[in-house]
Amino acid sequence: MSTEDLQSIEGVGEKIAEQLISAGIPNVIALASATMQKLVNLGIPKARALKILDEARERCSGIFGFVTGDELVQLFNKRQFLTTGTKALNDILGGKGFETQKVYEIYGPEGTGKSTLLHQLICTAFLPPDQGGLGSGTIFIDTEGTFSIKRIREFAVRFGIDPDEITKNVVRSQPPTSDTMLFIAEQQLEKMADKVNARLFCVDSIATHFRSEYGSERQMLPERQQKANRIIHALKRVVVAKNGVAILTNQVTANVTGMGLPWMHSMGNVVGHESQVRIRVRKTGDLREFKIEKALDLPPKTCLLTITDQGLFDTDKKPKTKAKPGTEDSDDTKAKDKKTSKKTEKSSKKTAPSKAAEPEEAEEEAEEPEEPEETEEAEE
């Protein structure tokens, strides 16, 4: 990776630039987002680190500083949208799908389709922008062991994507602890994104390690929430730097208030506060209900989707499945079946007995009951 961008900052030589890149700071935008403590931990003197950060932030003032309304319009017009692969879900998200430079939270009970949606988005993100995609790869942080190459390859066929090509553009990480999750988010995420041109960042789920490591002990709550907050902040920085989308899934916990649904999102309020959009998903019969629960620029709308072995679909659309050999329902076969049925109807009309004869034959048949077969017990 080139160090030229970082070396353009006064006080950053080749050695410091290499240290920054190894710490997950590959460019000036990422440097402007870094903390003083992070640079000091790399061995950079505090005064020098402050000078480096000041210049990087000054250069990125159009991103992190004050901007006018006209400049905001220009920044907004640079955003893209990632299609969900379904019209109904696209519609409640504003019409085109997930918006770049945002962090989304999707929470709901197990088996509601959260992981299925993430696998589907890996495929749509690979699509070119003119087809609703980002033309990019995906980084998948898998804490629940839900990542499935098999599912991705199956979904890829649905969207007309070469399964071998899409698997080359997906990177999975399985952090064993919450500390590892934090290290990946702050130190490695942006660096790995450059390698696979990733603009979709999935975490499935944000809650797993925190719930197993911290439990319900109140004295551990501040540390847990601060760590989760730092992970989401790292995701916010990378989606702005890459013009990408971050999607977190979240688990549920019992709702002891007795109001509303019997369950609610886990991890307290920190995930909801830090994500720009919160989506709730639940089962409704055989369907899945998606609802926008929190969003600054979206109304609280709801949609229903159906889930199949090929992913999530609109309720009025059925997935196309491949017929087994010898059972294809082609148009020619259907036409032949119709002709055959018509011929059968005509011949049956010609050979049918008269109405008067039908009752007599029926009576004769009724008068001749079948004789029961003799058994050894009857002979005895």
N, C-alpha and C positions, 0 to 999 in steps of 0.2 A: 504494500500500500504506500502511495506517495506521501511524503512529509511536507511537500511544498506549501500546501494551504496553511498548515500550522506554523511553518517557519516564516510566513509573511507577518506574523505577530512579533513585535519587538521583544526580545528577551527569550524567544523560543529558538534554540539551536537544534541541530540535527539530533543530538542525544535526548534532549527534553521532548522533542517531537515524537521520537520512537517510544519513550516512556508513556507519553499521553495516548498514543495509538494502542499500546499494549494494555492500557487501563480502560480501553473502550471509548476514547475521545479521538475520533479520527479526523475531525475538521473543526473549523472556527465556530460553527453554530453549536456543536456539542461542547466545545470549550467554554463558550459563553454561558452554557447551562450548568457547568460544573460548579462545585462548591469550593470554597477556599480550603477546607479541611482535606478535600480529596487531593488537591495539588500538593499540599504540605506533606501528606502521607506518602507521596511519590518522591520525597526528598528535596522538593523545591523550597527555597527559603521563603518565609512568609511575605516579606516585602516584595520580592520578585514575583511571587504568585499573585499578589494583589495587583501589581502593575500589568501582568499578563491578562488577568481577568478583566480589568478595566478596559483595556484596548479591545479585547474580543467582544465585550458587551457593547462598547461604543460602535464597533463595526456592525453589530447585529441590532442596533437600536430600532431599525425598522421592523424587527420581529418581536423584540422583547421590551422596547421602550414605548413612548407615547406615539400614536399614529393618528392621523386625521381620518374623518369619515370616508373621504375619497380614497385614501390608501387602504382602508379596511375593505371597501368594495372591490378593489383590485385583488387583495389577498383572498377574499371570498370567491371571486371568479376563478381563482387558480385551483380551488378544491374540486375533487372528483367524487364520484359515487360508485359504490360497489354493489352490484345487483345481488339479491338474495336467491335468485332463480325462481321466485314466485311473485306474481303481480300483487297479491293481497298484502304480503309483508312489505314489499316495496312501497305500496301506497301509504301504509300507516307510518312509514319512515320518511315520508315527504314526497314520495313518488318515484324515486330512482334507487333507493336502497340506503346502505350505510355510507355516511359522509366521511371523507378523509379529514384528518387532523382532529379526530374525536376518539374518546374512549367510551365504549359501551359495556354495560353490565347486563347479563342475561341470567336470571335466577328462576328456580323452580324445582319441584321434587325430581327424584331420579326417574328415568324412563320417559321423560316428557319431550325429548328430542333436542336438547341443548347441544350435545356432542355431535349429533347428526347434522345440525345446522352448521357447526364449525367445519366439518368435513366437506359439506356442500360449498361453503364459502372459499375453501382452499381451491376448489375447481373454478368457481366464478372469478376469483381474483386472478387466475391464470389467463382468463379471456382477455382479448384486446379491449381498449377503452371504448371502441365503437360498438362493442357487444355488451357493454355494461361492466367490464372487468377493469383491472388495474394493470394488466400485462406484467404481473409480478409474481414472485415466489412468496412463501409463507414460512414464518417461524412459529412453531407450535410448542409451547411449554406445557408438558403433560405431567400433571401431578397425580392423576387418577388412573393412569394406564388405559386411557380410552382411545388413544391414537391407533388408527387402523389403516395400513397401506391398502388392504383389500378393499375397504369401503371407498377410499379415494379413487382407486382404479375403476371400480364399478360406477361411481358417480361421474368420472371423467368421460366415459362412453356416452352417458346421457347428454353431456354438453358438447359432444363432438371433439373431445380433446384426446390426444394420444396418451394413453396411460403411462408409457415409458418416459415421455417428456415431462409430464407433471411431477412424477416422483423424483426427478432430478432437481426440482425447484422447491422442495419441501425439506425443512430442517426441523428435527424434533429434539427437544432436551427433556430429560427426566430428572429434575433436581430432587435429591432425597430428603432435603430439609428446607425450612423456610429461609435459613441463612444462605443456602445455595441459590434459592430463588432470587434473593436480593442481590447476590453477587452477579448472577447472570443478567438481571435487569439493568444494573448500574454499570457493570464492567464489560459485558460481552455482547449485549443485544445489538447495539448499533454496528459494532464491528462485524458480526455475523450477518447482519442485514445487507451489508455491502457485498458480501461474498455470493449471495444467492439472489440479489436484487429483491429483497423481501420488503413488501409494503403492507402486508397483513400480519398482525401479531395476535396470536391466540393464547390464552391461558385457561386451561381446563383442569382444575378450577383454582381460583384464588384462595379458597377456604381450606382445602384438604390438610395441608401441613400445619397451619395455624391452629386448627381445631384439635389435631392429635397432639401437638406439642404444648399448647397452652391450656387446653381444657376450659374449665369455667372458673378458674382461680382469678378473683378480682384483682389481686395485687400484681398479676401478670398482664392485665389488660392494657395499660399504657404502652408497654414494650411491644405487645402484639400489634396494636393499632398503628404505632409509629412505623413499624417495619412494613406493614401492609401499605401504609401511606407512601413510603419511599418507593416501593415497587411500582405503584400506580403513577407516581410522579415521573419515574424513569420511562414508563410507557408513554406518558404525555409528551415528554421531550422527544422521544424517537418518532412519534407519529407526526409531530410538527416538522422535524428535520427531514423526514422521508415522505411527507405528504401521504401518510398511510392511515390505516385503521387498526385500532386495538380493541379486541373483544374479550372480556372476562366472563367466565361462567361462575356462578355462585350457588352454593348449596342453601338448604332451608333449615330452619329450626322451629320448634313448636311455638305457636302463638298462645301464650298463657293469659292474654287479656280477655279472651272470650269474645272478641269482636272481629268480624270479618272471617277470613279463611283460617283454618286450624293451623296453618304454618305461615312463616314469614322468612325474609332473607336472613342469612347468617352474617357474621362479622360486624354486627352493630351498624353504625351509620357511616363509618369511614369510607367504605366502598361506594355507597350511594352518593356521598358528598363529592367524592373525587371523580366519579364517572359522569360524563355529560348527559348520558341517556341511560335510563334503567328500564329494562323490559322484563315483564313477568310472563312465564309460560306455565300452563297447566293442562291436564287432560280434561276433555269434555266429551265423554263417550269414546268413540274411536278417533276423534279429532284432537288437534292441539290448538289451544287458544293463546295467542300472543297479544299482550297489552302493553302500550307505552305508559309506564307508571310515572316517570319523571323525565322531563326534557324542557329546556328553556324555550325552544323554538318549534315544538311539536305538541299537538293536542293529545289528550289521553284516549287514543283510538284503540280498537280491538279488531283482530282478524282471526279467522279459523283456517287451519291447514290440515292436510291429511299426510300421514307418514307411511312410507312404503320401503321396500328393500332398495329402492332407487333414490331415496331421499324425501324431502318435503315438497309437496305439490299443492297448488290451489285446489279447493274442494270440487271445482267444476272441470278439472282436468285429470284424466287417468294416465298413468305411465304406460309407455309402450313397452311391452315385454316380448321377448323373442319366443316364437312358437317352437315346440319340439319338432324334430324331423318327422315329416310325414303327416303332420297335423296343421300345416299352415292354412289359414283361412284366406286364401287369395281371392281376388274378384272373380277369376275364372271358375274357381271351385264353387263359390257361392252361386254363380249363374247356373252352373251345371246342376247344383242341388235344387234350385228353383224349378228348372225344366223337368227334372226327374220327379219332383213332387207333384207338378201339374199333370204329367202323364199318368202317374199312379192314381190321382183323383179321377181322371177321365175313365181309366180302365175299371176302377172300382164301381163307378156309376153304371157302366155297361153290364157288368157281371153280377150286380147286386140282385138278390131274390126279391120277388114281389112282396108288398107289405102284408098281403093276406096269408102268404105261406110262412112268413117268419114266426107267428105265434104257435102254429101247429108243430113246426120243427122244435121249437123251444119246449113245448109240452112233452113231446116224445123223449127228448133228452132228459127232462126232469123226471119222467116215469121210470127211467132205467138207472137206479142208484148203483154205485160201485159196490161190489161184494167185498167184504173185508177179507184180508189175507189170513189164512189159518196159521196159527202159531202152535208151538209144541205144547204150551200151557193149555190151549183150547182142546187139543187131542186128548190130553190127560183127563 
